Amino acid sequence: MNGAAPAVGRDAIAEVARSFMADLPDLHVTMKGLVREPRGTVFHWSLMGTNSGPGGKGHKVQIDGYEVWRVDDTGLIAESRGHFDAAEYAFQLANGVDAPRDEQEDPPHPGDARRGRSSLVSSLRGRRRTEAR
């Protein structure tokens, strides 16, 4: 995730998933889209849940992200590189999705940060709109 060392093997991948599920026991991940691009197949997702795991504060969390998949010749995902706004995720764990933002921060794209949409995903959306024109 986000350029960190890869989780290799089923156990390591399960541990990454478990870490999110520990923070958000009611975790829901929804598919927002699947796009074939030159860099690979890109799976866009939205994660929602309540930070009610060990040490959690009960805040609602909602964040968007994406995975870039390299699919092998048998059609299985051979590699997945995940991306999401880790700072926004940490902020929401501590404060919730609807918490007011610091006035020094750049204002979010209308409605994006309040609904947990990362600036990266927002910029990708804007780029797709521009390229589609």
C-alpha positions as a printed NumPy array, in Angstrom:
array([[  0.   ,   0.   ,   0.   ],
       [  1.184,   3.498,  -0.853],
       [  4.655,   2.354,  -1.87 ],
       [  5.418,   0.391,   1.328],
       [  7.141,  -2.98 ,   1.235],
       [  4.869,  -5.484,  -0.504],
       [  2.82 ,  -8.055,   1.357],
       [  3.871, -11.316,  -0.272],
       [  1.848, -14.499,   0.163],
       [ -1.622, -15.227,   1.469],
       [ -0.713, -14.796,   5.153],
       [  0.896, -11.377,   4.627],
       [ -1.985, -10.177,   2.449],
       [ -4.5  , -11.412,   5.04 ],
       [ -2.613,  -9.481,   7.738],
       [ -2.943,  -6.224,   5.784],
       [ -6.699,  -6.816,   5.464],
       [ -6.898,  -7.772,   9.164],
       [ -5.285,  -4.466,  10.17 ],
       [ -8.081,  -2.494,   8.482],
       [-10.72 ,  -4.839,   9.885],
       [ -9.311,  -4.401,  13.417],
       [ -9.746,  -0.609,  13.149],
       [-13.128,  -0.889,  11.412],
       [-14.975,  -4.06 ,  12.528],
       [-17.997,  -3.078,  10.403],
       [-15.801,  -2.497,   7.334],
       [-17.536,  -2.305,   3.958],
       [-15.573,  -2.018,   0.725],
       [-17.499,  -1.237,  -2.422],
       [-16.345,  -1.339,  -6.001],
       [-16.542,   2.015,  -7.734],
       [-15.096,   0.947, -11.05 ],
       [-12.686,  -1.252, -12.948],
       [-10.684,   0.321, -15.77 ],
       [ -8.077,  -1.192, -18.073],
       [ -5.164,   1.223, -18.452],
       [ -1.636,   0.897, -19.878],
       [ -0.241,   0.552, -16.325],
       [ -2.631,  -2.342, -15.567],
       [ -6.212,  -2.97 , -14.517],
       [ -7.25 ,  -0.308, -12.006],
       [ -9.811,  -1.228,  -9.345],
       [-11.361,   1.875,  -7.734],
       [-12.911,   1.286,  -4.305],
       [-14.558,   3.052,  -1.41 ],
       [-14.032,   1.94 ,   2.187],
       [-16.503,   2.757,   4.964],
       [-16.708,   1.781,   8.596],
       [-16.695,   2.845,  12.223],
       [-13.431,   3.076,  14.163],
       [-14.712,   0.924,  17.003],
       [-11.874,  -1.621,  17.192],
       [ -9.317,  -1.758,  20.034],
       [ -8.513,   1.82 ,  21.073],
       [-10.975,   3.196,  18.532],
       [-12.893,   6.4  ,  19.123],
       [-16.129,   5.385,  17.387],
       [-15.666,   7.781,  14.473],
       [-17.12 ,   7.127,  11.03 ],
       [-14.505,   6.692,   8.305],
       [-15.02 ,   6.869,   4.556],
       [-12.112,   6.92 ,   2.135],
       [-11.606,   6.166,  -1.552],
       [ -8.607,   4.498,  -3.119],
       [ -7.52 ,   2.273,  -5.93 ],
       [ -5.449,  -0.809,  -6.708],
       [ -3.35 ,  -1.225,  -9.834],
       [ -3.423,  -4.902, -10.759],
       [ -1.045,  -6.863, -12.941],
       [ -3.01 ,  -9.845, -14.206],
       [ -1.096, -12.991, -15.221],
       [ -1.694, -15.197, -18.271],
       [ -4.194, -17.338, -16.337],
       [ -6.337, -14.304, -15.477],
       [ -5.3  , -14.161, -11.805],
       [ -4.035, -11.042, -10.046],
       [ -0.257, -11.523,  -9.867],
       [  0.432,  -8.148,  -8.248],
       [ -1.676,  -5.422,  -6.659],
       [ -0.376,  -1.986,  -5.711],
       [ -2.796,  -0.115,  -3.452],
       [ -3.126,   3.636,  -3.099],
       [ -5.184,   5.804,  -0.757],
       [ -4.769,   9.063,   1.163],
       [ -3.137,   7.728,   4.354],
       [ -3.134,  11.154,   6.034],
       [ -6.88 ,  11.518,   5.446],
       [ -7.463,   7.985,   6.744],
       [ -5.48 ,   8.73 ,   9.928],
       [ -7.353,  12.025,  10.352],
       [-10.71 ,  10.272,  10.065],
       [ -9.71 ,   7.526,  12.522],
       [ -8.895,  10.238,  15.059],
       [-11.648,  12.744,  14.227],
       [-14.287,  11.232,  11.94 ],
       [-15.273,  11.894,   8.358],
       [-17.329,  15.001,   9.201],
       [-14.774,  16.705,  11.489],
       [-13.904,  20.295,  10.601],
       [-10.59 ,  20.737,   8.823],
       [ -7.755,  23.061,   9.832],
       [ -8.172,  26.469,   8.189],
       [ -4.54 ,  26.372,   7.003],
       [ -5.196,  23.316,   4.834],
       [ -6.09 ,  23.72 ,   1.193],
       [ -9.849,  23.567,   0.851],
       [-11.012,  20.172,  -0.401],
       [-12.621,  19.67 ,  -3.764],
       [-16.323,  20.368,  -3.123],
       [-17.681,  17.585,  -0.944],
       [-14.711,  15.256,  -1.441],
       [-12.905,  15.308,   1.923],
       [-16.125,  15.355,   3.886],
       [-17.12 ,  12.126,   2.195],
       [-13.591,  10.756,   2.611],
       [-12.525,  11.085,  -0.989],
       [ -8.793,  11.422,  -1.246],
       [ -7.271,  14.284,  -3.165],
       [ -5.476,  11.703,  -5.316],
       [ -8.718,  10.066,  -6.411],
       [-10.311,  13.481,  -6.93 ],
       [ -7.459,  14.549,  -9.16 ],
       [ -7.744,  11.295, -11.106],
       [-11.433,  11.969, -11.653],
       [-10.669,  15.455, -12.91 ],
       [ -7.978,  14.103, -15.231],
       [-10.374,  11.511, -16.659],
       [-12.969,  14.2  , -17.313],
       [-10.368,  16.332, -19.068],
       [ -9.08 ,  13.425, -21.171],
       [-12.61 ,  12.428, -22.169],
       [-13.274,  15.806, -23.724]])
